[in-house]
């Protein structure tokens, strides 16, 4: 029978865990216990009991596991058998984990930074579970803190994660390259920030295919060669070349 | 002797030209003539006289050339000899153009989209000219429409442009890849938009080096291999691999 989840425990209060903690509390869901190796913040301790071992979590109560992918299996194996469990990973497949009576996924597709406010109601959540009843319970729980909740298979969730890696991890790395390139040449990354902001802003309304500009889009080989000459770092140069090739393939069909 | 520029002509009213036109008018600078092959918008025609040939521009008045890089030289050669001229390119070197008595650069480091409002006062402008007096006049002109004006040599301007290509062109292309990957797998790019927004937002305050997350940052080879398996397109796979290598080199020093 479907239950309403109004009380849970969290394992891990890093970037994901600490934001989920805050959202649950705000929406009136009790986070009775948190598991963390180091002492959590005072604000968190006002709301939840800190335990250092997952074995000590209360029985029969949902546990949401917010730990790095490669620790999920070992954490799961130590959680009391009576607890339903969900984990927050984009890439770990449900069927690859040892079975429990209630096991599910509670994946927020967002980048979280400790101490930086995120509007959780805008964060897409993807739900999966080894029973339709538990999946539905997790869906309802996510719906209390977000207005963008979907069911997704492990396979689809992994593909969303691949796309997220392109959008977030690689974009961030481009900013790092851009900054280190400028710093290396005694130029200030601050000059680029309005451009970065507008680039993202534009993509909220415009299709990236239509928004593309620049030397590769115009097939301006002179500028491309000139830019390659101005990049000393071999990996950065290889990235510039590969992007130019990829953009060319996208627009000139070769 | 240094003059105050309060009247000018524009060649090209595409993305850059149309935004400059609007900003100049707003700040009380008269744009007496615009050159464009096709008829400009009615709004623009209320402010400026449309001519189809640069040869017909009024003498002795500043001309700002907002055309693609590879057309600048041919446009320059047809502008009346008495006109001071500036162009808006990031990559064309001043010394590579045939000399005129007053020739300069008026480079706004931003991506412009026709019809999409940009706060010009936040746009960094980079100024260069073949005389200090003309450079100073262009600086003052830019200062009327922006609060972020600097002088920059052709070499520095080109490096800023390289960095801008990484930040804007390549980020935009990552969004395209992300979208086409999802579309190909019947998933909705809308799911990724909050992440894209937050990625850019985070970089306004956080150093990209510190903000980096993801499988490559954690050196999680299992996930990287799994993601590569899920990408069918060879160029996209090559980009994923190269980014992962570049992130690895950045954090693990090899």
Interface residues (C-beta under 8 A of the other chain):
Chain A: X15 X68 X69 X70 X91 X109 X110 X111 X113 X116 X118 X122 X123 X124 X148 X150 X156 X158 X159 X160 X161 X162 X163 X164 X165 X166 X167 X168 X169 X170 X171 X172 X173 X174 X175 X176 X177 X178 X179 X181 X182 X185 X187 X189 X191 X192 X193 X194 X195 X196 X197 X198 X199 X200 X201 X202 X203 X204 X205 X206 X207 X208 X209 X211 X212 X213 X214 X215 X216 X217 X218 X220 X222 X223 X226 X227 X230 X231 X235 X236 X238 X239 X240 X242 X243 X245 X246 X247 X249 X250
Chain B: X15 X68 X69 X70 X91 X109 X110 X111 X113 X116 X118 X122 X123 X124 X148 X150 X156 X158 X159 X160 X161 X162 X163 X164 X165 X166 X167 X168 X169 X170 X171 X172 X173 X174 X175 X176 X177 X178 X179 X181 X182 X185 X187 X189 X191 X192 X193 X194 X195 X196 X197 X198 X199 X200 X201 X202 X203 X204 X205 X206 X207 X208 X209 X211 X212 X213 X214 X215 X216 X217 X218 X220 X222 X223 X226 X227 X230 X231 X235 X236 X238 X239 X240 X242 X243 X245 X246 X247 X249 X250
